[in-house]
Amino acid sequence: MSGIKHQRLQTNGIWMHIAEKGQGPLVLLIHGFPELWSSWTYQINYLAEHGYHLVAPDMRGYGDSDCPVDPASYTAFHLVGDLIGLLDQLGEEKAFVVGHDWGATIAWFLCLFRPDRVKALVNLGIPYQPRSIEFKPTEFLSKIFGEGFYVSQFQELGRAEKSFSTYDCLTVLKKFLFVNSPELLAAPPGVEIIDFLETPSSLPPWITEEELQLCANKFQKSGFTGALNYYRAMDLNWELLGPWQRAKITVPTKFIVGDKDVGFRSFGTKDYVEGEEFKTLVPNLKVVIVDGHHYIQQEKAEQVTNEILSFFNDKSLA
């Protein structure tokens, strides 16, 4: 954590906490669920040493940033608006952007709405998906995976919060961070997903108990409602994104995914990522598949960070 500075800035009607380090071109790091800015610690330190200015916010609803209670305050427009306001506060016209998990989804939206503010994008784990013409996301997911699917269970305000509260925050994080099978994403009838997920007996080598406890302390303070509201706004996003039906991502992009990522091995994602449709929707695209799981920015920190650095150092992006 050495040399990392912290501050809270006002943006788009909320106060947002950011961690930053280094001088040079701005790199914006966008975390996912259930994480905080600290999931990028390796990238912050390494890229700062190589001439970049790293900024990693706690996203709306997380950590030391404001946590609105209403799910309607978590649409793609709110989340992208937070980041545009952050760029303005930092006095930066453009940024390199890296996103992971929900952060990757937000980064796709950022490039969709404001490509003029993004120099290049590296997204981890979640590919850009075409908007369904027929089904809202939760309708589709419940139809395919049942009402026990984690996204379906997250929809009802207070339900997941209540079930999570029977565990300490450290245990909740362990249960979600180390899901290694697609079968674990849907609980049997009458069972809450947090009860269905196993608590790992040991941690992988890429994270320590102390690091995870620091995150758990933040969730103990903020609660999980903000993080869950991203899922609760999915259908509203679908309604609002109609004007961008079949729109393409024009920003130069590198997409990195772990070959053992549950999301990559499920839902037809592997065929989609390796097929032509993804490249049609993101014409300026490089795909990198690494040996790893979902949280590859931590599990394969050196490899992933070198992929980020080599892409952003490409002179043709200037």
C-alpha positions as semicolon CSV with decimal commas, in nm:
position;residue;x (nm);y (nm);z (nm)
1;M;0,000;0,000;0,000
2;S;0,310;0,222;0,014
3;G;0,274;0,559;-0,157
4;I;-0,096;0,514;-0,236
5;K;-0,290;0,831;-0,157
6;H;-0,658;0,851;-0,070
7;Q;-0,920;1,121;-0,109
8;R;-1,296;1,166;-0,154
9;L;-1,420;1,370;-0,448
10;Q;-1,768;1,496;-0,529
11;T;-1,899;1,360;-0,857
12;N;-2,245;1,325;-1,011
13;G;-2,422;1,398;-0,682
14;I;-2,224;1,157;-0,461
15;W;-1,892;1,150;-0,277
16;M;-1,653;0,895;-0,424
17;H;-1,344;0,759;-0,254
18;I;-1,040;0,707;-0,475
19;A;-0,696;0,556;-0,427
20;E;-0,424;0,696;-0,651
21;K;-0,054;0,670;-0,721
22;G;0,196;0,777;-0,985
23;Q;0,233;1,045;-1,248
24;G;0,171;1,029;-1,620
25;P;-0,122;0,924;-1,839
26;L;-0,430;0,839;-1,634
27;V;-0,536;0,476;-1,589
28;L;-0,881;0,429;-1,435
29;L;-0,932;0,093;-1,259
30;I;-1,294;-0,020;-1,207
31;H;-1,358;-0,303;-0,960
32;G;-1,639;-0,558;-0,952
33;F;-1,848;-0,760;-0,703
34;P;-1,781;-0,806;-0,414
35;E;-1,459;-0,605;-0,422
36;L;-1,309;-0,265;-0,350
37;W;-1,036;-0,044;-0,495
38;S;-0,781;-0,266;-0,317
39;S;-0,836;-0,553;-0,563
40;W;-0,610;-0,348;-0,795
41;T;-0,318;-0,301;-0,551
42;Y;-0,068;-0,492;-0,766
43;Q;-0,166;-0,302;-1,082
44;I;-0,154;0,034;-0,899
45;N;0,201;-0,020;-0,776
46;Y;0,340;-0,180;-1,093
47;L;0,188;0,060;-1,346
48;A;0,281;0,362;-1,132
49;E;0,643;0,245;-1,149
50;H;0,612;0,238;-1,529
51;G;0,499;0,597;-1,578
52;Y;0,123;0,598;-1,529
53;H;-0,115;0,781;-1,294
54;L;-0,338;0,516;-1,139
55;V;-0,681;0,597;-0,997
56;A;-0,895;0,321;-0,843
57;P;-1,230;0,431;-0,698
58;D;-1,457;0,253;-0,459
59;M;-1,753;0,245;-0,694
60;R;-2,094;0,386;-0,596
61;G;-2,236;0,164;-0,321
62;Y;-1,899;0,032;-0,205
63;G;-1,644;0,101;0,064
64;D;-1,584;0,465;0,149
65;S;-1,795;0,599;-0,139
66;D;-2,159;0,698;-0,091
67;C;-2,413;0,415;-0,093
68;P;-2,760;0,525;-0,213
69;V;-3,031;0,283;-0,099
70;D;-3,259;0,305;-0,405
71;P;-3,170;0,050;-0,680
72;A;-3,285;0,308;-0,938
73;S;-2,974;0,509;-0,846
74;Y;-2,749;0,237;-0,990
75;T;-2,828;0,250;-1,362
76;A;-2,557;0,249;-1,627
77;F;-2,608;0,624;-1,659
78;H;-2,544;0,686;-1,289
79;L;-2,232;0,469;-1,288
80;V;-2,085;0,615;-1,607
81;G;-2,183;0,962;-1,487
82;D;-1,980;0,902;-1,170
83;L;-1,672;0,822;-1,379
84;I;-1,714;1,113;-1,619
85;G;-1,747;1,345;-1,320
86;L;-1,437;1,187;-1,170
87;L;-1,237;1,252;-1,489
88;D;-1,355;1,613;-1,483
89;Q;-1,257;1,652;-1,117
90;L;-0,912;1,514;-1,198
91;G;-0,880;1,755;-1,491
92;E;-0,838;1,470;-1,740
93;E;-0,996;1,472;-2,083
94;K;-0,921;1,104;-2,153
95;A;-0,814;0,795;-1,964
96;F;-0,695;0,443;-2,021
97;V;-0,955;0,218;-1,858
98;V;-0,938;-0,128;-1,698
99;G;-1,249;-0,305;-1,570
100;H;-1,318;-0,637;-1,399
101;D;-1,647;-0,821;-1,341
102;W;-1,917;-0,552;-1,286
103;G;-1,639;-0,301;-1,344
104;A;-1,595;-0,449;-1,691
105;T;-1,967;-0,406;-1,760
106;I;-1,946;-0,043;-1,648
107;A;-1,639;0,009;-1,865
108;W;-1,829;-0,124;-2,168
109;F;-2,106;0,127;-2,092
110;L;-1,846;0,404;-2,055
111;C;-1,705;0,323;-2,398
112;L;-2,055;0,295;-2,544
113;F;-2,174;0,633;-2,412
114;R;-1,852;0,838;-2,410
115;P;-1,584;0,688;-2,636
116;D;-1,439;1,039;-2,662
117;R;-1,319;1,007;-2,300
118;V;-1,142;0,667;-2,334
119;K;-0,801;0,617;-2,495
120;A;-0,811;0,238;-2,478
121;L;-0,980;-0,034;-2,275
122;V;-0,866;-0,355;-2,110
123;N;-1,159;-0,556;-1,974
124;L;-1,134;-0,867;-1,761
125;G;-1,381;-1,152;-1,740
126;I;-1,707;-1,006;-1,875
127;P;-1,740;-0,966;-2,254
128;Y;-1,957;-0,707;-2,425
129;Q;-2,291;-0,874;-2,490
130;P;-2,562;-0,772;-2,737
131;R;-2,884;-0,651;-2,576
132;S;-3,167;-0,901;-2,603
133;I;-3,457;-0,773;-2,812
134;E;-3,712;-0,997;-2,637
135;F;-3,624;-1,058;-2,273
136;K;-3,530;-0,851;-1,974
137;P;-3,215;-0,996;-1,812
138;T;-3,379;-1,131;-1,497
139;E;-3,663;-1,291;-1,696
140;F;-3,412;-1,470;-1,916
141;L;-3,187;-1,580;-1,628
142;S;-3,475;-1,708;-1,414
143;K;-3,620;-1,894;-1,712
144;I;-3,288;-2,067;-1,786
145;F;-3,144;-2,119;-1,436
146;G;-3,447;-2,104;-1,207
147;E;-3,544;-1,884;-0,916
148;G;-3,249;-2,011;-0,712
149;F;-3,001;-1,842;-0,945
150;Y;-2,800;-1,584;-0,751
151;V;-2,905;-1,291;-0,973
152;S;-3,271;-1,387;-0,928
153;Q;-3,233;-1,407;-0,550
154;F;-3,063;-1,067;-0,539
155;Q;-3,365;-0,889;-0,693
156;E;-3,584;-0,856;-0,385
157;L;-3,472;-0,563;-0,172
158;G;-3,360;-0,691;0,167
159;R;-3,371;-1,064;0,092
160;A;-3,001;-1,120;0,030
161;E;-2,908;-0,868;0,298
162;K;-3,107;-1,071;0,552
163;S;-2,952;-1,402;0,450
164;F;-2,601;-1,252;0,439
165;S;-2,646;-1,117;0,793
166;T;-2,640;-1,469;0,938
167;Y;-2,266;-1,476;0,853
168;D;-1,981;-1,240;0,929
169;C;-1,868;-1,030;0,631
170;L;-1,539;-1,220;0,597
171;T;-1,728;-1,546;0,545
172;V;-1,962;-1,384;0,289
173;L;-1,663;-1,262;0,087
174;K;-1,494;-1,602;0,103
175;K;-1,809;-1,775;-0,020
176;F;-1,840;-1,550;-0,328
177;L;-1,473;-1,499;-0,410
178;F;-1,400;-1,868;-0,444
179;V;-1,693;-2,006;-0,641
180;N;-1,535;-2,259;-0,877
181;S;-1,831;-2,437;-1,035
182;P;-2,128;-2,310;-1,237
183;E;-2,354;-2,548;-1,043
184;L;-2,287;-2,335;-0,734
185;L;-2,449;-2,025;-0,885
186;A;-2,804;-2,158;-0,841
187;A;-2,936;-2,281;-0,506
188;P;-3,195;-2,560;-0,473
189;P;-3,559;-2,457;-0,413
190;G;-3,612;-2,300;-0,073
191;V;-3,240;-2,245;-0,009
192;E;-3,067;-1,907;-0,001
193;I;-2,762;-1,879;-0,226
194;I;-2,536;-1,767;0,060
195;D;-2,632;-2,081;0,256
196;F;-2,576;-2,299;-0,050
197;L;-2,226;-2,168;-0,120
198;E;-1,947;-2,347;0,064
199;T;-1,696;-2,166;0,283
200;P;-1,347;-2,258;0,158
201;S;-1,125;-2,425;0,416
202;S;-0,820;-2,233;0,296
203;L;-0,740;-1,927;0,086
204;P;-0,556;-1,937;-0,246
205;P;-0,200;-1,801;-0,249
206;W;-0,298;-1,476;-0,422
207;I;-0,483;-1,328;-0,124
208;T;-0,422;-1,326;0,251
209;E;-0,665;-1,346;0,541
210;E;-0,553;-0,997;0,645
211;E;-0,625;-0,847;0,301
212;L;-0,968;-1,004;0,290
213;Q;-1,041;-0,891;0,645
214;L;-0,971;-0,529;0,547
215;C;-1,237;-0,560;0,276
216;A;-1,473;-0,731;0,518
217;N;-1,434;-0,442;0,761
218;K;-1,550;-0,201;0,489
219;F;-1,854;-0,415;0,407
220;Q;-1,932;-0,438;0,777
221;K;-1,956;-0,059;0,773
222;S;-2,134;-0,008;0,439
223;G;-2,344;-0,323;0,419
224;F;-2,408;-0,508;0,093
225;T;-2,713;-0,316;-0,034
226;G;-2,510;-0,090;-0,265
227;A;-2,329;-0,385;-0,422
228;L;-2,654;-0,579;-0,465
229;N;-2,828;-0,280;-0,623
230;Y;-2,616;-0,324;-0,938
231;Y;-2,808;-0,648;-0,996
232;R;-3,140;-0,487;-0,903
233;A;-3,092;-0,224;-1,174
234;M;-3,029;-0,479;-1,452
235;D;-3,385;-0,474;-1,588
236;L;-3,402;-0,095;-1,567
237;N;-3,077;-0,079;-1,762
238;W;-3,231;-0,303;-2,026
239;E;-3,523;-0,062;-2,062
240;L;-3,299;0,244;-2,083
241;L;-3,048;0,095;-2,329
242;G;-3,292;0,050;-2,615
243;P;-3,140;0,337;-2,817
244;W;-2,805;0,151;-2,818
245;Q;-2,949;-0,170;-2,967
246;R;-2,677;-0,330;-3,186
247;A;-2,436;-0,042;-3,114
248;K;-2,066;-0,126;-3,139
249;I;-1,772;-0,053;-2,910
250;T;-1,527;0,150;-3,119
251;V;-1,257;0,203;-2,854
252;P;-0,937;-0,006;-2,898
253;T;-0,990;-0,301;-2,662
254;K;-0,804;-0,596;-2,515
255;F;-1,023;-0,857;-2,347
256;I;-0,860;-1,095;-2,098
257;V;-1,034;-1,393;-1,942
258;G;-0,930;-1,694;-1,736
259;D;-0,990;-2,030;-1,903
260;K;-1,124;-2,167;-1,573
261;D;-1,352;-1,869;-1,502
262;V;-1,698;-2,005;-1,418
263;G;-1,854;-1,738;-1,639
264;F;-1,627;-1,827;-1,931
265;R;-1,707;-2,198;-1,906
266;S;-2,082;-2,139;-1,874
267;F;-2,368;-1,965;-2,058
268;G;-2,204;-2,021;-2,400
269;T;-1,947;-1,752;-2,319
270;K;-1,643;-1,944;-2,447
271;D;-1,794;-1,995;-2,792
272;Y;-1,908;-1,632;-2,800
273;V;-1,566;-1,491;-2,702
274;E;-1,385;-1,713;-2,952
275;G;-1,644;-1,659;-3,227
276;E;-1,714;-1,383;-3,477
277;E;-2,007;-1,200;-3,312
278;F;-1,794;-1,058;-3,030
279;K;-1,540;-0,927;-3,281
280;T;-1,821;-0,778;-3,490
281;L;-1,956;-0,583;-3,192
282;V;-1,604;-0,479;-3,079
283;P;-1,419;-0,435;-3,410
284;N;-1,086;-0,316;-3,264
285;L;-1,045;-0,617;-3,033
286;K;-0,766;-0,841;-2,905
287;V;-0,864;-1,148;-2,700
288;V;-0,625;-1,305;-2,449
289;I;-0,718;-1,627;-2,267
290;V;-0,497;-1,701;-1,966
291;D;-0,462;-1,995;-1,729
292;G;-0,675;-1,873;-1,441
293;H;-1,013;-1,827;-1,277
294;H;-1,237;-1,521;-1,231
295;Y;-1,024;-1,285;-1,021
296;I;-0,730;-1,291;-1,261
297;Q;-0,606;-0,941;-1,178
298;Q;-0,506;-1,090;-0,843
299;E;-0,454;-1,459;-0,920
300;K;-0,237;-1,388;-1,227
301;A;-0,135;-1,036;-1,128
302;E;0,202;-1,020;-1,305
303;Q;0,082;-1,174;-1,631
304;V;-0,236;-0,967;-1,650
305;T;-0,055;-0,644;-1,560
306;N;0,205;-0,704;-1,830
307;E;-0,081;-0,753;-2,078
308;I;-0,229;-0,420;-1,966
309;L;0,106;-0,241;-1,984
310;S;0,197;-0,372;-2,329
311;F;-0,141;-0,265;-2,466
312;F;-0,135;0,085;-2,318
313;N;0,229;0,130;-2,426
314;D;0,130;0,065;-2,789
315;K;0,224;0,385;-2,971
316;S;-0,056;0,338;-3,223
317;L;-0,305;0,415;-2,944
318;A;-0,164;0,765;-2,891
